[in-house]
């Protein structure tokens, strides 16, 4: 039985998809103070996009979009690295002091790093999967 | 042409980052006495409660950066390896 023939899978996925994406946003946003983080959130988001593609046999956005997402995350990290070194002599040095009293932005820089890692991992996972199935592996 | 420019920019960024990292004289290894109190103080200093996050985005941030680099390199290599000539 193929995945696309299962109405249970299709119905369940259609209902759960937005909540799982929202959960991945929660994981990277609250990753500084609760279990989670950028890597876990990126894997959750990338996996649900892959499952959607397997069940519905339809791609959500093109490969170029995920390449852009992936490189934007990496570009964000590299920018912080270089700016930190240029201004303080320590990699990422000056940014750790961006702290507030809120739960999400208790350390704003950690939140930005989690965002960068989330974008990168999500984009990479989807791209690697698509390149693999293109070669029927 | 666009892809060549894009890839070249990424490579130049990475070389610059690598050069700057090697010039920074900072202790890259954990201290010998890494006890519970050290991690508590680290999390308090960064104002976050998750000790795992405080480690991999704190003193071990370079490990995280290069791990992200490996993931990107994997995706780029798979794209270029199976491209038609």
Backbone of each chain as ProteinMPNN parsed JSONL, in Angstrom:
{"seq_chain_A": "XXXXXXXXXXXXXXXXXXXXXXXXXXXXXXXXXXXXXXXXXXXXXXXXXXXXXXXXXXXXXXXXXXXXXXXXXXXXXXXXXXXXXXXXXXXXXXXXXXXXXXXXXXXXXXXXXXXXXXXXXXXXXXXXXXXXXXXXX", "coords_chain_A": {"N_chain_A": [[0.845, -1.202, 0.0], [0.573, 2.159, -0.876], [1.72, 5.28, 0.475], [0.28, 7.453, -0.334], [-2.234, 6.477, -0.768], [-3.58, 6.233, 1.571], [-6.195, 7.316, 3.422], [-6.426, 7.902, 6.051], [-3.898, 8.719, 6.862], [-3.619, 11.008, 5.263], [-5.713, 12.681, 6.122], [-5.099, 12.974, 8.838], [-2.582, 14.156, 8.709], [-3.15, 16.502, 7.376], [-4.614, 17.85, 9.307], [-2.809, 18.016, 11.438], [-0.488, 19.233, 10.544], [-0.127, 22.202, 10.603], [0.029, 22.573, 13.382], [2.266, 21.149, 14.135], [4.275, 22.541, 12.827], [3.992, 24.926, 14.213], [4.715, 24.007, 16.713], [7.417, 23.481, 16.256], [8.318, 26.1, 15.975], [7.857, 26.944, 18.576], [9.692, 25.329, 19.924], [12.258, 26.268, 19.126], [12.077, 28.894, 19.917], [11.637, 28.896, 22.719], [13.796, 27.483, 23.483], [15.945, 28.271, 25.005], [15.2, 28.305, 27.647], [13.652, 26.124, 28.175], [13.283, 22.566, 27.468], [14.617, 21.887, 24.274], [15.526, 23.703, 21.348], [17.556, 24.935, 18.599], [18.46, 22.874, 16.826], [16.833, 20.623, 17.332], [14.315, 21.705, 16.762], [14.584, 22.384, 14.076], [14.87, 19.859, 12.929], [12.362, 18.751, 13.5], [10.647, 20.441, 12.004], [11.682, 20.107, 9.396], [11.266, 17.369, 9.057], [8.465, 17.074, 9.118], [7.775, 18.41, 6.829], [8.952, 16.764, 4.938], [7.477, 14.42, 5.354], [4.986, 15.313, 4.568], [5.457, 15.686, 1.872], [5.904, 13.048, 1.112], [3.448, 11.82, 1.615], [1.43, 13.324, 0.292], [2.566, 13.575, -2.175], [3.526, 15.952, -3.223], [5.403, 18.888, -3.576], [6.334, 21.206, -1.058], [7.1, 24.327, -1.632], [10.01, 25.267, -3.576], [13.296, 23.824, -4.333], [15.078, 25.928, -4.415], [14.031, 27.743, -2.607], [14.439, 26.458, -0.132], [17.199, 26.318, -0.186], [17.767, 29.015, 0.031], [16.727, 29.508, 2.577], [18.378, 27.869, 4.125], [20.948, 28.955, 3.669], [20.543, 31.523, 4.605], [20.294, 31.17, 7.343], [22.864, 30.221, 7.938], [24.361, 32.38, 7.055], [23.578, 34.312, 8.858], [24.701, 33.331, 11.248], [27.422, 33.427, 10.572], [27.776, 36.148, 10.181], [27.383, 37.186, 12.777], [29.57, 35.979, 13.99], [31.787, 37.152, 12.65], [31.383, 39.897, 13.112], [31.477, 39.951, 15.886], [34.151, 39.186, 16.31], [35.449, 41.291, 15.041], [34.702, 43.516, 16.565], [35.181, 42.926, 19.232], [37.224, 41.132, 19.497], [36.777, 38.583, 20.395], [35.142, 35.647, 19.311], [31.779, 35.978, 18.565], [31.635, 37.605, 20.729], [30.598, 40.181, 21.822], [27.866, 39.98, 21.895], [26.563, 38.474, 23.835], [25.608, 39.898, 25.938], [23.081, 40.888, 25.464], [20.434, 40.954, 27.095], [17.219, 40.328, 28.541], [14.25, 40.55, 30.642], [12.253, 38.865, 29.886], [10.685, 35.672, 29.025], [11.099, 34.409, 26.54], [13.039, 36.036, 25.276], [15.168, 36.017, 27.101], [17.878, 35.836, 26.793], [18.688, 37.526, 24.135], [20.453, 37.138, 22.056], [21.013, 34.417, 22.145], [18.538, 33.494, 21.339], [18.532, 34.436, 18.693], [20.632, 32.923, 17.659], [19.576, 30.361, 17.94], [17.486, 30.617, 16.122], [18.923, 30.922, 13.721], [20.206, 28.418, 13.549], [17.966, 26.781, 13.427], [16.764, 27.54, 10.96], [18.772, 26.729, 9.226], [19.122, 23.951, 9.678], [16.59, 22.963, 9.099], [16.248, 23.661, 6.364], [18.417, 22.234, 5.273], [17.854, 19.533, 5.854], [15.536, 19.039, 4.367], [16.472, 19.531, 1.774], [18.516, 17.593, 1.488], [17.036, 15.244, 1.628], [15.43, 15.559, -0.672], [17.356, 15.559, -2.719], [18.268, 12.983, -2.443], [15.994, 11.369, -3.062], [15.668, 12.086, -5.645], [17.58, 10.698, -6.895], [16.563, 8.247, -6.573], [17.243, 6.779, -4.269]], "CA_chain_A": [[0.0, 0.0, 0.0], [1.362, 3.383, -0.925], [1.337, 6.269, 1.487], [-0.698, 8.404, -0.873], [-3.555, 5.869, -0.826], [-4.162, 6.131, 2.908], [-6.979, 8.513, 3.76], [-6.169, 8.213, 7.467], [-2.661, 9.522, 6.897], [-3.843, 12.322, 4.642], [-6.572, 13.499, 6.984], [-4.367, 13.3, 10.069], [-1.502, 15.094, 8.398], [-3.73, 17.799, 7.036], [-5.009, 18.523, 10.552], [-1.694, 18.204, 12.382], [0.653, 19.932, 9.947], [0.148, 23.544, 11.144], [0.377, 22.519, 14.799], [3.639, 20.663, 14.261], [5.125, 23.675, 12.462], [3.943, 25.842, 15.347], [5.509, 23.385, 17.774], [8.841, 23.698, 15.953], [8.602, 27.489, 16.341], [7.916, 26.982, 20.044], [10.914, 24.664, 20.398], [13.456, 27.093, 18.987], [11.911, 30.147, 20.655], [11.776, 28.655, 24.143], [14.893, 26.542, 23.674], [16.909, 28.759, 25.973], [14.733, 28.129, 29.016], [12.936, 24.853, 28.279], [13.895, 21.603, 26.546], [14.429, 22.223, 22.866], [16.678, 24.334, 20.734], [17.512, 25.087, 17.148], [18.644, 21.611, 16.103], [15.627, 19.795, 17.464], [13.207, 22.358, 16.066], [14.833, 22.251, 12.64], [14.588, 18.481, 12.535], [10.895, 18.574, 13.531], [10.049, 21.14, 10.858], [12.111, 19.447, 8.159], [10.655, 16.044, 8.965], [7.043, 17.145, 8.777], [7.715, 18.799, 5.414], [9.267, 15.553, 4.173], [6.325, 13.509, 5.466], [3.936, 15.893, 3.723], [5.806, 15.394, 0.476], [5.738, 11.615, 0.87], [2.036, 11.399, 1.656], [0.635, 14.003, -0.723], [3.332, 13.572, -3.431], [3.532, 17.334, -3.679], [6.457, 19.606, -2.874], [6.026, 22.521, -0.487], [8.149, 25.254, -2.061], [11.024, 24.667, -4.437], [14.622, 23.642, -3.726], [15.722, 27.239, -4.268], [13.543, 28.354, -1.367], [15.125, 25.843, 1.011], [18.594, 26.764, -0.248], [17.795, 30.368, 0.581], [16.508, 29.393, 4.027], [19.574, 27.267, 4.714], [22.074, 29.87, 3.646], [20.251, 32.685, 5.438], [20.665, 30.785, 8.699], [24.321, 30.161, 8.058], [24.852, 33.744, 6.889], [23.322, 34.991, 10.138], [25.729, 32.901, 12.207], [28.742, 33.917, 10.152], [27.798, 37.597, 10.421], [27.619, 37.4, 14.2], [30.945, 35.561, 14.274], [32.757, 38.124, 12.148], [31.182, 41.169, 13.81], [31.983, 39.754, 17.24], [35.611, 39.202, 16.274], [35.929, 42.623, 14.652], [34.458, 44.539, 17.564], [35.631, 42.597, 20.586], [38.356, 40.217, 19.497], [36.306, 37.238, 20.723], [34.067, 35.276, 18.407], [30.451, 36.211, 19.113], [31.877, 38.113, 22.078], [29.871, 41.309, 22.39], [26.42, 39.835, 21.781], [25.965, 37.716, 24.918], [25.035, 40.795, 26.943], [21.745, 41.351, 25.08], [19.565, 40.169, 27.968], [16.005, 40.975, 29.02], [13.578, 39.804, 31.706], [11.177, 38.021, 29.36], [11.013, 34.246, 28.961], [11.636, 34.056, 25.215], [14.251, 36.802, 24.977], [16.005, 36.189, 28.291], [19.111, 36.235, 26.135], [18.225, 37.728, 22.762], [21.424, 36.58, 21.122], [20.789, 32.973, 22.107], [17.348, 33.303, 20.505], [18.943, 34.612, 17.295], [21.43, 31.758, 17.265], [18.644, 29.246, 17.759], [16.777, 30.864, 14.858], [19.844, 30.63, 12.617], [20.393, 26.97, 13.476], [16.675, 26.232, 12.997], [16.626, 27.748, 9.515], [19.773, 25.967, 8.516], [18.872, 22.508, 9.777], [15.332, 22.678, 8.384], [16.533, 23.703, 4.93], [19.346, 21.168, 4.89], [17.204, 18.223, 5.906], [14.617, 18.901, 3.23], [17.262, 19.452, 0.55], [19.205, 16.295, 1.414], [16.014, 14.246, 1.285], [15.002, 15.711, -2.073], [18.432, 15.119, -3.599], [18.34, 11.522, -2.37], [14.913, 10.723, -3.786], [15.845, 12.377, -7.053], [18.412, 9.628, -7.413], [15.865, 6.99, -6.248], [17.98, 6.037, -3.244]], "C_chain_A": [[0.879, 1.25, 0.0], [0.822, 4.382, 0.084], [0.22, 7.176, 0.974], [-2.101, 7.82, -0.937], [-4.257, 5.834, 0.525], [-4.889, 7.418, 3.253], [-6.765, 8.904, 5.22], [-4.95, 9.112, 7.575], [-2.908, 10.93, 6.367], [-4.644, 13.231, 5.559], [-5.811, 13.935, 8.232], [-3.3, 14.343, 9.8], [-2.031, 16.479, 8.081], [-4.121, 18.575, 8.294], [-3.807, 18.889, 11.404], [-0.588, 19.096, 11.849], [0.883, 21.327, 10.528], [0.565, 23.514, 12.611], [1.806, 22.044, 14.99], [4.617, 21.759, 13.858], [5.164, 24.681, 13.607], [4.765, 25.309, 16.512], [7.005, 23.56, 17.523], [9.228, 25.152, 16.253], [8.732, 27.625, 17.86], [9.248, 26.432, 20.539], [12.127, 25.56, 20.252], [13.319, 28.406, 19.75], [12.175, 29.954, 22.148], [12.962, 27.74, 24.461], [15.911, 26.978, 24.689], [16.491, 28.455, 27.407], [13.979, 26.831, 29.236], [13.616, 23.862, 27.356], [13.593, 21.958, 25.097], [15.694, 22.838, 22.319], [16.558, 24.329, 19.228], [17.598, 23.783, 16.391], [17.377, 20.771, 16.139], [14.464, 20.388, 16.671], [13.363, 22.239, 14.554], [14.523, 20.858, 12.135], [13.085, 18.233, 12.499], [10.257, 19.21, 12.294], [10.417, 20.462, 9.539], [11.427, 18.11, 7.968], [9.196, 16.126, 8.561], [6.869, 17.59, 7.32], [8.005, 17.591, 4.527], [8.082, 14.59, 4.191], [5.184, 14.0, 4.586], [4.195, 15.564, 2.262], [5.611, 13.92, 0.154], [4.268, 11.219, 0.764], [1.252, 12.023, 0.502], [1.323, 14.031, -2.094], [3.339, 14.957, -4.064], [4.59, 18.089, -2.871], [5.927, 20.922, -2.319], [7.23, 23.393, -0.755], [9.258, 24.512, -2.803], [12.33, 24.491, -3.673], [15.325, 24.978, -3.521], [15.293, 27.923, -2.98], [14.291, 27.78, -0.16], [16.615, 26.15, 0.997], [18.724, 28.152, 0.351], [17.645, 30.332, 2.097], [17.769, 28.896, 4.724], [20.718, 28.272, 4.79], [21.803, 31.135, 4.457], [20.584, 32.38, 6.902], [22.165, 30.783, 8.899], [24.933, 31.55, 7.944], [24.675, 34.541, 8.175], [24.395, 34.626, 11.165], [27.088, 33.469, 11.855], [28.863, 35.42, 10.397], [28.077, 37.893, 11.89], [29.06, 37.057, 14.569], [31.933, 36.649, 13.883], [32.622, 39.465, 12.868], [31.71, 41.079, 15.234], [33.49, 39.823, 17.291], [36.114, 40.6, 15.968], [35.8, 43.633, 15.785], [35.033, 44.206, 18.937], [36.845, 41.695, 20.609], [37.992, 38.805, 19.876], [35.153, 36.9, 19.783], [32.741, 35.323, 19.15], [30.491, 37.002, 20.421], [30.899, 39.128, 22.619], [28.383, 41.056, 22.493], [25.766, 39.146, 22.981], [25.332, 38.594, 25.998], [23.649, 41.295, 26.621], [20.707, 40.555, 25.858], [18.361, 40.998, 28.398], [15.395, 40.109, 30.123], [12.485, 38.888, 31.184], [11.649, 36.574, 29.275], [11.665, 33.89, 27.629], [12.981, 34.733, 24.989], [15.092, 37.037, 26.231], [17.446, 36.465, 27.879], [18.804, 36.317, 24.656], [19.177, 37.114, 21.743], [21.289, 35.066, 21.017], [19.57, 32.657, 21.237], [17.708, 33.44, 19.021], [19.765, 33.431, 16.809], [20.545, 30.539, 17.043], [17.874, 29.392, 16.45], [17.661, 30.496, 13.667], [20.031, 29.127, 12.441], [19.117, 26.297, 12.99], [16.509, 26.347, 11.489], [17.561, 26.825, 8.752], [19.467, 24.474, 8.512], [17.62, 22.127, 9.002], [15.581, 22.632, 6.881], [17.407, 22.542, 4.482], [18.674, 19.809, 4.853], [16.302, 18.014, 4.7], [15.412, 18.738, 1.928], [17.939, 18.097, 0.409], [18.217, 15.209, 1.045], [15.64, 14.334, -0.191], [16.085, 15.287, -3.038], [18.546, 13.594, -3.577], [17.219, 10.868, -3.18], [14.989, 11.021, -5.274], [16.674, 11.285, -7.714], [17.828, 8.27, -7.093], [16.64, 6.142, -5.259], [17.069, 5.811, -2.058]], "O_chain_A": [[1.814, 1.365, 0.792], [-0.341, 4.343, 0.485], [-0.656, 7.605, 1.724], [-3.066, 8.558, -1.137], [-5.42, 5.439, 0.604], [-4.275, 8.479, 3.364], [-6.901, 10.07, 5.59], [-4.959, 10.123, 8.276], [-2.459, 11.916, 6.952], [-4.303, 14.398, 5.751], [-5.863, 15.097, 8.636], [-3.133, 15.292, 10.566], [-1.444, 17.492, 8.462], [-3.98, 19.796, 8.348], [-3.785, 19.951, 12.026], [0.177, 19.66, 12.631], [2.011, 21.623, 10.922], [1.37, 24.341, 13.04], [2.488, 22.49, 15.913], [5.674, 21.9, 14.473], [6.219, 25.224, 13.936], [5.43, 26.071, 17.213], [7.774, 23.764, 18.462], [10.334, 25.413, 16.728], [9.608, 28.332, 18.359], [9.86, 26.987, 21.451], [12.955, 25.618, 21.161], [14.319, 28.977, 20.186], [12.864, 30.766, 22.767], [13.105, 27.279, 25.594], [16.673, 26.153, 25.194], [17.343, 28.356, 28.29], [13.695, 26.472, 30.379], [14.446, 24.258, 26.537], [12.46, 22.286, 24.745], [16.798, 22.533, 22.772], [15.605, 23.801, 18.656], [16.883, 23.594, 15.408], [16.911, 20.274, 15.114], [13.725, 19.669, 15.998], [12.386, 22.019, 13.838], [13.977, 20.69, 11.045], [12.584, 17.583, 11.582], [9.431, 18.591, 11.623], [9.564, 20.268, 8.673], [11.05, 17.752, 6.853], [8.734, 15.328, 7.745], [5.914, 17.184, 6.658], [7.375, 17.418, 3.484], [7.728, 14.014, 3.162], [4.499, 13.207, 3.939], [3.283, 15.212, 1.514], [5.198, 13.576, -0.953], [3.892, 10.393, -0.067], [0.5, 11.333, -0.186], [0.719, 14.468, -3.073], [3.181, 15.108, -5.275], [4.668, 17.953, -1.65], [5.191, 21.652, -2.983], [8.282, 23.198, -0.147], [9.417, 23.299, -2.672], [12.468, 24.937, -2.534], [16.082, 25.143, -2.564], [16.092, 28.603, -2.335], [14.721, 28.522, 0.723], [17.236, 26.234, 2.057], [19.669, 28.436, 1.087], [18.351, 31.041, 2.815], [18.177, 29.42, 5.761], [21.368, 28.424, 5.825], [22.743, 31.76, 4.949], [21.099, 33.242, 7.614], [22.673, 31.281, 9.904], [25.897, 31.872, 8.638], [25.53, 35.351, 8.533], [24.928, 35.492, 11.859], [27.822, 33.935, 12.726], [29.928, 35.906, 10.776], [28.905, 38.745, 12.212], [29.691, 37.756, 15.362], [32.802, 37.026, 14.669], [33.625, 40.098, 13.199], [32.322, 42.024, 15.734], [34.059, 40.437, 18.194], [37.094, 41.052, 16.56], [36.659, 44.498, 15.959], [35.338, 45.107, 19.718], [37.445, 41.514, 21.668], [38.805, 37.898, 19.702], [34.302, 37.742, 19.494], [32.61, 34.768, 20.241], [29.494, 37.062, 21.141], [30.41, 38.982, 23.739], [27.681, 41.846, 23.123], [24.547, 39.217, 23.139], [24.61, 38.101, 26.865], [23.074, 42.05, 27.405], [20.157, 39.584, 25.34], [18.464, 42.209, 28.595], [15.948, 39.073, 30.492], [11.845, 38.193, 31.974], [12.834, 36.278, 29.428], [12.657, 33.163, 27.589], [13.945, 34.095, 24.565], [15.661, 38.114, 26.41], [18.151, 37.234, 28.533], [18.672, 35.29, 23.99], [18.751, 36.63, 20.695], [21.432, 34.497, 19.935], [19.568, 31.677, 20.493], [17.245, 32.657, 18.192], [19.609, 32.988, 15.671], [20.733, 29.782, 16.091], [17.636, 28.406, 15.752], [17.21, 29.845, 12.725], [20.017, 28.621, 11.318], [19.18, 25.339, 12.219], [16.159, 25.376, 10.818], [17.176, 26.216, 7.754], [19.544, 23.816, 7.475], [17.587, 21.097, 8.33], [15.179, 21.685, 6.205], [17.165, 21.939, 3.436], [18.897, 19.023, 3.931], [16.303, 16.946, 4.088], [15.068, 17.91, 1.084], [17.936, 17.513, -0.674], [18.529, 14.34, 0.231], [15.544, 13.316, -0.877], [15.781, 14.709, -4.081], [18.886, 12.985, -4.591], [17.47, 9.91, -3.911], [14.428, 10.28, -6.082], [16.517, 10.98, -8.896], [18.482, 7.247, -7.299], [16.692, 4.92, -5.393], [17.481, 5.202, -1.07]]}, "seq_chain_B": "XXXXXXXXXXXXXXXXXXXXXXXXXXXXXXXXXXXXXXXXXXXXXXXXXXXXXXXXXXXXXXXXXXXXXXXXXXXXXXXXXXXXX", "coords_chain_B": {"N_chain_B": [[26.03, 31.271, -13.642], [25.17, 32.961, -11.583], [25.09, 31.108, -9.535], [27.776, 30.443, -9.336], [28.878, 32.812, -8.425], [27.568, 32.988, -5.994], [28.444, 30.646, -4.649], [31.166, 31.215, -4.559], [31.191, 33.48, -2.939], [30.334, 32.383, -0.528], [32.442, 30.638, 0.017], [34.558, 32.457, 0.286], [33.695, 33.876, 2.54], [33.842, 31.857, 4.43], [36.579, 31.294, 4.454], [37.566, 33.706, 5.387], [36.36, 33.728, 7.92], [37.581, 31.486, 9.052], [40.241, 32.304, 9.058], [40.109, 34.504, 10.8], [39.254, 33.222, 13.107], [41.439, 31.601, 13.771], [43.192, 33.521, 14.487], [42.294, 34.505, 16.832], [43.071, 34.514, 20.156], [42.018, 32.467, 22.25], [40.869, 30.394, 24.869], [40.02, 27.308, 23.773], [39.212, 24.943, 24.775], [37.494, 22.938, 27.174], [37.644, 23.636, 30.686], [39.627, 21.964, 33.206], [38.333, 21.435, 35.589], [35.315, 20.933, 35.418], [32.637, 21.218, 36.979], [29.362, 20.805, 38.485], [28.723, 23.291, 39.51], [30.035, 25.032, 37.833], [28.543, 24.895, 35.464], [26.113, 25.836, 36.366], [26.765, 28.456, 37.02], [27.467, 29.349, 34.494], [25.001, 29.179, 33.103], [23.602, 31.047, 34.602], [25.032, 33.353, 34.11], [24.548, 33.733, 31.402], [21.879, 34.132, 31.557], [19.926, 32.188, 31.054], [17.946, 29.158, 31.384], [18.335, 26.608, 30.421], [20.715, 24.262, 30.551], [22.05, 22.763, 28.676], [21.776, 24.206, 26.313], [23.142, 26.47, 27.141], [25.718, 25.549, 27.118], [26.294, 24.553, 24.463], [25.804, 26.797, 22.957], [27.387, 28.583, 24.148], [30.355, 28.317, 25.572], [31.088, 26.351, 23.696], [30.506, 27.235, 21.156], [31.805, 27.348, 18.747], [32.007, 24.684, 17.969], [29.341, 24.193, 17.356], [29.033, 25.974, 15.245], [30.77, 24.898, 13.275], [29.6, 22.441, 12.974], [27.189, 23.154, 11.812], [28.28, 24.073, 9.472], [29.216, 21.701, 8.337], [26.814, 20.435, 7.773], [25.74, 22.103, 5.845], [27.694, 21.867, 3.889], [27.331, 19.215, 3.194], [24.79, 19.254, 1.964], [25.334, 20.965, -0.206], [27.283, 19.493, -1.534], [25.892, 17.176, -2.276], [24.094, 18.262, -4.036], [25.779, 19.196, -6.091], [27.086, 16.926, -6.837], [25.391, 15.182, -8.151], [24.523, 16.49, -10.324], [23.6, 17.09, -13.672], [25.974, 17.146, -16.323]], "CA_chain_B": [[26.851, 32.419, -13.253], [24.723, 33.383, -10.25], [25.485, 30.068, -8.574], [29.224, 30.533, -9.133], [29.125, 33.973, -7.567], [27.061, 32.636, -4.671], [29.37, 29.698, -4.03], [32.434, 31.902, -4.296], [30.985, 34.342, -1.765], [30.29, 31.533, 0.657], [33.795, 30.138, 0.292], [35.366, 33.578, 0.798], [33.236, 34.127, 3.908], [34.357, 30.796, 5.291], [38.021, 31.454, 4.596], [37.749, 34.848, 6.283], [35.992, 33.306, 9.271], [38.61, 30.576, 9.54], [41.433, 33.09, 9.331], [39.881, 35.3, 12.004], [39.167, 32.338, 14.259], [42.774, 31.145, 14.161], [43.937, 34.642, 15.047], [41.762, 34.828, 18.157], [43.759, 33.717, 21.161], [41.056, 32.201, 23.318], [40.88, 28.997, 25.277], [38.971, 26.622, 23.036], [38.956, 23.646, 25.398], [36.898, 23.002, 28.49], [38.566, 23.611, 31.805], [39.762, 20.626, 33.791], [37.355, 21.243, 36.674], [33.983, 21.309, 34.97], [31.672, 20.592, 37.866], [27.986, 21.277, 38.355], [28.684, 24.712, 39.828], [30.476, 25.759, 36.643], [27.437, 24.986, 34.513], [25.091, 26.709, 36.953], [27.233, 29.836, 36.857], [27.395, 29.666, 33.064], [23.603, 29.445, 32.763], [23.207, 32.305, 35.265], [25.689, 34.472, 33.416], [23.864, 33.947, 30.128], [20.479, 34.422, 31.874], [19.033, 31.175, 30.513], [17.786, 28.041, 32.314], [18.682, 25.345, 29.787], [22.18, 24.142, 30.663], [22.588, 22.211, 27.421], [21.871, 25.349, 25.402], [24.187, 27.383, 27.613], [27.033, 24.988, 26.759], [26.586, 24.483, 23.03], [25.78, 28.144, 22.4], [28.258, 29.402, 24.99], [31.779, 28.04, 25.344], [31.323, 25.451, 22.562], [29.781, 27.789, 20.011], [32.515, 27.03, 17.506], [31.585, 23.336, 17.572], [28.031, 24.356, 16.726], [29.229, 26.646, 13.963], [31.343, 23.984, 12.294], [28.607, 21.403, 12.706], [26.301, 23.74, 10.809], [29.048, 24.118, 8.233], [29.239, 20.341, 7.776], [25.48, 20.147, 7.221], [25.615, 22.864, 4.588], [28.603, 21.27, 2.907], [26.693, 17.978, 2.73], [23.723, 19.586, 1.006], [25.946, 21.503, -1.429], [27.989, 18.414, -2.231], [24.906, 16.302, -2.905], [23.537, 18.972, -5.178], [26.756, 19.294, -7.17], [27.592, 15.621, -7.251], [24.454, 14.5, -9.031], [24.017, 17.425, -11.322], [23.962, 16.669, -15.032], [27.002, 18.046, -16.875]], "C_chain_B": [[26.497, 32.891, -11.831], [25.204, 32.393, -9.196], [26.972, 30.141, -8.296], [29.543, 31.69, -8.197], [28.719, 33.654, -6.137], [28.018, 31.698, -3.956], [30.695, 30.354, -3.688], [32.318, 32.795, -3.063], [30.993, 33.531, -0.485], [31.689, 31.062, 1.023], [34.67, 31.254, 0.861], [34.996, 33.917, 2.234], [33.84, 33.11, 4.867], [35.856, 30.944, 5.508], [38.319, 32.615, 5.543], [37.456, 34.462, 7.722], [37.071, 32.404, 9.853], [39.873, 31.346, 9.894], [41.275, 33.883, 10.623], [39.834, 34.424, 13.255], [40.558, 31.914, 14.722], [43.584, 32.289, 14.763], [43.483, 34.987, 16.458], [42.423, 33.92, 19.188], [42.811, 33.509, 22.341], [41.061, 30.717, 23.619], [39.715, 28.265, 24.628], [38.548, 25.317, 23.699], [38.306, 23.874, 26.756], [37.991, 23.015, 29.552], [38.612, 22.206, 32.392], [38.707, 20.377, 34.863], [35.999, 21.747, 36.222], [32.975, 20.611, 35.857], [30.316, 21.255, 37.673], [27.918, 22.786, 38.558], [29.092, 25.555, 38.619], [29.32, 25.948, 35.665], [26.322, 25.884, 35.042], [25.493, 28.176, 36.77], [27.168, 30.276, 35.395], [25.97, 30.006, 32.659], [23.131, 30.763, 33.392], [23.803, 33.507, 34.544], [24.993, 34.787, 32.098], [22.375, 34.235, 30.309], [19.519, 33.45, 31.191], [19.023, 29.972, 31.458], [18.248, 26.709, 31.742], [20.21, 25.213, 29.766], [22.8, 23.601, 29.382], [22.784, 23.337, 26.414], [23.003, 26.284, 25.83], [25.568, 26.861, 27.258], [27.251, 25.061, 25.253], [26.416, 25.816, 22.314], [26.631, 29.11, 23.221], [29.712, 29.097, 24.699], [32.065, 27.181, 24.113], [30.628, 25.945, 21.308], [30.478, 27.46, 18.704], [32.202, 25.625, 17.024], [30.261, 23.396, 16.831], [28.177, 24.977, 15.344], [29.767, 25.682, 12.918], [30.43, 22.807, 12.007], [27.599, 21.897, 11.676], [26.999, 23.787, 9.454], [29.08, 22.754, 7.554], [27.903, 20.017, 7.124], [25.294, 20.857, 5.886], [26.49, 22.257, 3.514], [28.013, 19.979, 2.354], [25.641, 18.272, 1.679], [24.312, 20.11, -0.3], [26.621, 20.403, -2.224], [27.003, 17.49, -2.928], [24.291, 16.967, -4.123], [24.512, 18.964, -6.346], [27.199, 17.941, -7.696], [26.697, 14.966, -8.295], [23.827, 15.428, -10.041], [24.449, 16.923, -12.699], [24.987, 17.636, -15.601], [26.439, 18.961, -17.94]], "O_chain_B": [[27.367, 33.175, -11.007], [25.66, 32.775, -8.119], [27.402, 29.931, -7.162], [30.371, 31.565, -7.294], [29.421, 33.999, -5.186], [28.364, 31.921, -2.796], [31.279, 30.076, -2.641], [33.235, 32.858, -2.244], [31.582, 33.935, 0.517], [32.076, 31.082, 2.191], [35.433, 31.032, 1.801], [35.867, 34.21, 3.053], [34.287, 33.451, 5.962], [36.348, 30.743, 6.618], [39.206, 32.525, 6.392], [38.201, 34.819, 8.634], [37.436, 32.545, 11.02], [40.506, 31.072, 10.914], [42.191, 33.933, 11.444], [40.306, 34.818, 14.321], [40.83, 31.872, 15.922], [44.56, 32.048, 15.475], [44.19, 35.674, 17.194], [42.335, 32.696, 19.093], [42.81, 34.28, 23.301], [41.237, 29.888, 22.726], [38.555, 28.57, 24.904], [37.621, 24.656, 23.229], [38.548, 24.892, 27.405], [39.089, 22.492, 29.36], [37.753, 21.37, 32.112], [38.24, 19.251, 35.031], [35.577, 22.843, 36.588], [32.504, 19.524, 35.523], [30.14, 22.134, 36.829], [27.161, 23.48, 37.879], [28.567, 26.648, 38.405], [29.142, 27.03, 35.105], [25.669, 26.598, 34.28], [24.671, 29.02, 36.415], [26.855, 31.429, 35.097], [25.738, 30.993, 31.96], [22.356, 31.503, 32.786], [23.155, 34.543, 34.392], [24.859, 35.95, 31.717], [21.68, 34.546, 29.341], [18.422, 33.84, 30.792], [19.958, 29.777, 32.235], [18.524, 25.775, 32.495], [20.901, 25.948, 29.062], [23.935, 23.935, 29.042], [23.816, 23.419, 25.747], [23.729, 26.821, 24.993], [26.502, 27.649, 27.11], [28.276, 25.572, 24.802], [26.844, 25.952, 21.168], [26.59, 30.321, 23.001], [30.255, 29.559, 23.696], [33.153, 27.262, 23.543], [30.203, 25.139, 20.48], [29.828, 27.307, 17.67], [32.135, 25.382, 15.819], [30.078, 22.735, 15.809], [27.523, 24.555, 14.39], [29.272, 25.651, 11.791], [30.477, 22.234, 10.918], [27.203, 21.155, 10.778], [26.374, 23.566, 8.416], [28.981, 22.665, 6.33], [27.855, 19.403, 6.058], [24.765, 20.291, 4.93], [26.078, 22.144, 2.36], [28.178, 19.679, 1.171], [25.597, 17.626, 0.632], [23.849, 19.746, -1.381], [26.54, 20.381, -3.452], [27.25, 17.063, -4.056], [24.002, 16.308, -5.122], [24.1, 18.746, -7.486], [27.629, 17.814, -8.842], [27.174, 14.286, -9.203], [22.734, 15.176, -10.547], [25.549, 16.392, -12.855], [24.875, 18.842, -15.379], [27.169, 19.776, -18.503]]}, "name": "protein", "num_of_chains": 2, "seq": "XXXXXXXXXXXXXXXXXXXXXXXXXXXXXXXXXXXXXXXXXXXXXXXXXXXXXXXXXXXXXXXXXXXXXXXXXXXXXXXXXXXXXXXXXXXXXXXXXXXXXXXXXXXXXXXXXXXXXXXXXXXXXXXXXXXXXXXXXXXXXXXXXXXXXXXXXXXXXXXXXXXXXXXXXXXXXXXXXXXXXXXXXXXXXXXXXXXXXXXXXXXXXXXXXXXXXXXXXXXXXX"}
